[in-house]
């Protein structure tokens, strides 16, 4: 039995699908007995989703502005740890499992139609992520009937953007989404909240975290009249907006910098 069937909703959903298929296995979601095609199980779809989430995230982690931990410690490109689907936290896996159950439950007819067209669980997992994130590809690029593809893509989109980050405390991979804004794009100019060793915060407008740290170190050097060590700086977070209009700054997750409350506390100490 699948170890991912953690919620009652998942068990109910699996139960309904297996009843349709006449299967004895609670983790097999056979949807269309007339064609013999079936969704192998939720694990296949979910693993495909997590594998793609890692591919997309690793590109972000290795970008220049993603090589810092939430407490501002630098990680070189070579030090970014390799992760696999087994590194996701239990919470991330259980919550994603529930979302898949809900998505499949809400789109039974269209998923059956997709299966008849040669679709499978692995494609479902990848397309669910691509279309919820609006990143291209997805259901519309699978050669599915036009109405089916459009409805599945629109349904996936309604779940909101989701991205993966590494928890600096335990090394587990977490999934964030819903009410969290889309992460920064490479070379996007942001306002970085960077604190010195006395907790005085500077708001630095820069295209990358590396540039922001260099600028902040230069400003502290000018302030104190001696060379300021960048290692003493703590990067609290990043925002979209204008540095001179704190009230309108919009928090944006960048790499491991995903704690909005911590970032906003730093704003209170900004010059």
Secondary structure by P-SEA (a helix, b strand, c coil): cccccccaaaaaaaaaaaaaaccccccccccccccccccccaaaaaaaaaaaaaaaaaaaaacccccccccccccccccccccccccccaaaaaaaaaaaaaaaaacaaaaaaaaaacccaaaaaaaaaaaaaccccccccccccaaaaaaaaaaaaaaccccccccccccbbbbbccccccccccccbbbbbccccccbbbbbbcccaaaaaaaaaaaaaaaaccccccccccccccccccccccccbbbbbccccccaaaaaaaaaacc
